[in-house]
Amino acid sequence: MWPTPSPWVTVVGGTQFLATAEDPQAEVVCSGATGGEITSGGGFAGPAFSQDLFSTPAWQKTAVERYLADNNQSTFAAFPTAAGTPGWNPTGRAYPDIAAYGALFPIVDVDGEISATAGTSLSAPMAVALFSLANQALMRDGYDTIGYANPMLYWMGENCTDAFNDITIGDITANREGDECLFGFPAAPGWDAATGFGSINFGPFVECAKRYQDEVRSVGLEMLPDGSYRGSPTDGGGLGRGDGLVQPPRAAGLVAPAALALAVTLASLALLTV
C-alpha cells in the first residue's frame, strides 16, 4: 500500500503492554489476538512496485537479511513462502522501521470526555513527538536535527542496541478482531517485520543520534536510499548547499516554538502508519 514501500518515509508499527511469565508489563506486538484492539502491520514491498525504486535499500539489507535467515516457515508456521503466498517478495523494501505504543491510549475529545483509542495512527504521532523532542535535545547540545531518519535508524540498530526497546514477543497473524490470518510475521531479536527495531528508548536514542552525526554525518557524507553516498568531506557538521543533500548547520540553544511546530508538521508528513 503506497507510500509504505517508499524508502523516503519512516514506517511505524504498533506495540502494547501484556503480562507474561517473565514480565508483568512486557512490551509486545500490538495484536487483536492479545486485546490490543488492532494488529500492527508489516512486510515487504510487493512485486507490483518497481524493483528499481522499492527493492530492499542498502541501509536495511543487513538487518533484513539477518531476519530472513533466522525466521522462516520452519521456525514460524505462518511465515510466507514463495510457493504458497501470492505477492511474497523478500527482496522488496521492508517495513516497519520502528514502532510505538498503539493500544488503548486515553484521549480527551472536544467535549472533554475521556475515551480510549488504538491504532498505528496513534503510534506514528507518538514517534513524531519523540523525534521532535530529540531534535530539541540535539540542537541544545550543538548538533544538527535528525533530518532524513532511515539510514540513521538502521545504523543505530547495528551500533546502539539500547537506543530501542527490542520487541521479541508476538506476531502479526491476527486481524483486529483477533481472528487468525494465514500468513504473517513474528517479532524477533533486532529488526523484524512486525515492529522494526522496536520502540524508541529516548535517552540512549538521543546519545546515539549524536554518535551518528560524529561518526557518519560529520564527514559531510549523506547516505541515499540506494546505499550510495553523496557529498564530500567537510570540516563542519553537514553539507552545504550545492554539495549534495542539505544539512542544517550546527546551532546551540533550544529550538524556537515556531520551529518546533514546523518540525512536528513536517515529521507528521514523513512518518507513515501501517
C-alpha positions in Angstrom: 0.0 0.0 0.0 1.5 3.3 -1.1 3.5 5.1 0.2 4.6 2.3 2.7 7.2 0.9 0.2 8.9 4.2 -0.3 12.4 4.4 1.2 11.8 8.1 1.9 9.2 7.5 4.7 9.7 6.1 8.1 7.1 3.4 8.8 5.8 3.0 12.4 4.3 -0.2 13.7 2.3 -0.7 16.9 3.0 -2.2 20.4 1.1 -2.9 23.5 1.8 -4.0 27.1 1.0 -7.5 28.1 1.6 -9.6 31.3 3.9 -12.5 30.7 5.5 -15.1 32.9 8.8 -13.1 32.9 7.4 -9.5 32.9 4.1 -8.3 34.3 4.2 -5.4 31.8 6.1 -6.6 28.8 6.0 -4.5 25.6 4.8 -6.8 22.8 3.5 -6.6 19.2 0.1 -4.9 19.2 -2.5 -7.6 18.1 -6.2 -8.1 18.1 -5.4 -11.6 19.4 -4.0 -10.2 22.7 -6.6 -7.5 23.3 -4.7 -4.7 21.5 -7.8 -3.7 19.5 -5.7 -3.6 16.3 -2.9 -5.6 14.9 0.4 -3.9 13.8 1.3 -4.2 10.1 4.5 -5.1 8.4 6.0 -6.9 5.4 7.8 -6.2 2.2 7.0 -4.1 -0.9 5.3 -6.4 -3.4 6.4 -7.1 -6.9 3.8 -4.8 -8.3 6.1 -1.9 -7.3 9.1 -1.1 -9.4 12.0 -3.1 -8.2 14.4 -0.3 -9.2 12.7 2.0 -6.7 11.4 -0.3 -4.0 13.9 -3.1 -3.6 15.5 -3.5 -0.2 17.5 -0.4 0.4 21.2 -0.9 1.1 20.9 0.7 4.6 18.5 -2.0 5.7 19.9 -5.0 3.9 22.0 -6.3 6.8 19.1 -6.2 9.3 16.5 -7.7 6.9 18.8 -10.5 5.6 19.5 -11.4 9.2 15.8 -11.6 10.0 15.1 -13.7 6.9 18.0 -16.1 7.7 16.7 -16.7 11.2 13.0 -16.8 10.6 11.1 -18.9 8.1 8.3 -21.5 7.9 10.3 -24.0 10.0 10.5 -21.6 12.9 7.1 -19.9 12.5 4.4 -21.8 10.7 2.6 -18.8 9.3 5.8 -17.3 7.7 5.2 -16.7 3.9 6.7 -18.9 1.3 7.3 -18.2 -2.4 5.1 -21.2 -3.4 2.2 -20.5 -1.1 2.0 -16.8 -0.7 0.9 -14.6 -3.6 2.9 -11.4 -3.8 5.6 -12.6 -1.4 8.7 -10.6 -2.2 11.5 -10.8 0.3 13.7 -8.5 -1.9 11.3 -5.6 -1.5 11.6 -2.6 0.8 10.9 -4.0 4.3 8.8 -2.3 7.0 8.1 -1.1 9.6 11.3 0.7 10.6 10.4 1.3 14.3 7.3 1.0 16.5 5.5 2.9 19.2 2.6 2.2 21.6 -0.7 1.8 19.8 -3.2 0.1 22.1 -6.0 1.6 24.2 -4.5 5.0 24.7 -6.6 7.6 26.7 -7.6 10.7 24.8 -9.7 13.7 25.6 -12.3 14.6 23.0 -13.7 18.1 22.1 -16.4 17.7 24.8 -13.8 16.9 27.5 -14.8 13.2 27.6 -12.0 10.7 28.1 -12.0 7.6 25.9 -9.5 5.0 24.7 -8.3 4.6 21.1 -5.9 2.3 19.4 -4.1 2.1 16.1 -0.8 2.8 14.3 -2.4 6.2 13.6 -1.7 6.7 17.3 1.8 5.2 17.1 3.0 7.5 14.3 2.2 10.8 16.1 3.9 9.4 19.2 7.0 8.7 17.2 6.7 12.2 15.7 6.7 13.7 19.2 9.8 11.8 20.2 11.6 12.8 17.0 10.8 16.5 17.8 12.0 16.2 21.4 15.1 14.5 20.1 15.7 17.4 17.7 15.3 19.8 20.5 17.8 18.0 22.6 20.3 17.7 19.7 20.1 21.4 18.9 20.5 22.3 22.5 23.9 20.4 22.5 25.0 21.9 19.3 24.1 19.1 16.9 22.0 19.1 13.7 18.4 17.9 13.7 17.8 14.3 12.6 16.7 15.1 9.0 16.2 12.0 6.8 16.0 9.4 9.5 16.0 5.9 7.9 19.8 5.4 7.3 20.4 6.7 10.9 17.8 4.3 12.4 19.4 1.2 10.8 22.9 2.4 11.8 21.6 2.7 15.3 20.2 -0.8 15.1 23.7 -2.1 14.4 25.7 0.2 16.7 23.5 1.3 19.6 21.1 -1.6 20.5 20.0 0.3 23.7 18.5 3.1 21.5 15.4 0.9 21.0 13.2 -1.3 23.2 13.6 -4.5 21.3 10.2 -6.3 20.8 10.6 -10.1 20.7 7.1 -11.3 21.7 4.1 -11.5 19.4 3.3 -11.6 15.7 1.0 -10.0 13.1 -1.0 -13.0 12.1 -4.4 -11.8 13.5 -6.9 -9.2 12.3 -8.2 -6.6 14.7 -11.0 -8.9 15.9 -8.3 -11.5 16.8 -9.2 -13.9 14.0 -6.1 -15.8 12.8 -4.7 -15.0 9.3 -3.0 -17.5 7.0 0.3 -15.6 6.9 2.2 -13.1 8.9 5.5 -12.2 10.5 6.8 -12.8 14.1 8.7 -10.4 16.3 12.3 -11.4 16.8 15.6 -10.0 18.3 16.8 -7.0 16.4 14.8 -5.7 13.4 11.7 -7.7 12.5 8.8 -7.3 10.1 6.3 -6.7 12.9 7.8 -3.8 14.9 11.0 -2.9 13.1 13.7 -2.2 15.7 11.1 -1.6 18.4 10.1 1.5 20.3 12.4 4.4 21.0 14.4 4.4 24.3 14.7 8.2 24.4 17.9 8.9 26.3 20.1 6.4 24.6 18.4 7.3 21.3 19.5 10.9 21.5 23.0 9.9 22.5 23.2 7.5 19.6 22.0 10.2 17.2 24.9 12.3 18.4 27.3 9.4 17.7 25.8 9.0 14.2 26.5 12.7 13.5 30.0 12.5 14.9 31.0 9.3 13.2 29.0 9.4 9.9 27.4 12.7 9.1 30.4 14.8 10.4 32.5 13.8 7.4 29.9 15.5 5.2 28.5 12.4 3.6 24.8 11.5 3.4 23.6 8.0 2.6 20.9 7.8 -0.1 18.1 5.2 -0.2 20.1 3.0 -2.6 23.0 2.9 -0.1 25.3 5.2 -2.1 26.7 8.4 -0.6 26.5 12.0 -1.8 28.7 14.9 -0.8 32.3 15.4 0.2 34.3 15.6 3.4 33.9 18.9 5.3 35.3 20.4 8.5 31.8 21.1 9.8 28.8 19.0 10.7 26.9 18.7 7.5 26.8 19.5 3.8 26.5 23.0 2.3 24.0 23.9 -0.4 25.3 22.7 -3.8 27.4 20.0 -2.2 24.6 17.4 -2.3 21.9 16.9 0.3 21.5 20.0 2.5 22.0 19.6 6.3 21.3 22.4 8.7 24.4 24.0 10.3 25.2 23.1 13.9 23.5 25.5 16.2 23.3 25.8 20.0 20.2 26.6 22.1 16.7 25.4 22.2 14.6 25.3 19.0 12.1 28.1 18.9 8.4 27.2 19.4 7.5 28.1 15.8 10.4 25.9 14.5 9.2 23.1 16.7 5.7 23.3 15.4 7.1 23.2 11.9 9.2 20.2 12.8 6.2 18.4 14.1 4.2 19.2 10.9 7.0 18.0 8.6 7.6 14.9 10.7 4.0 14.1 10.5 4.1 14.1 6.7 7.3 11.9 6.8 6.1 9.2 9.1 3.6 6.6 7.9 1.4 4.2 9.8 0.9 0.7 8.7 
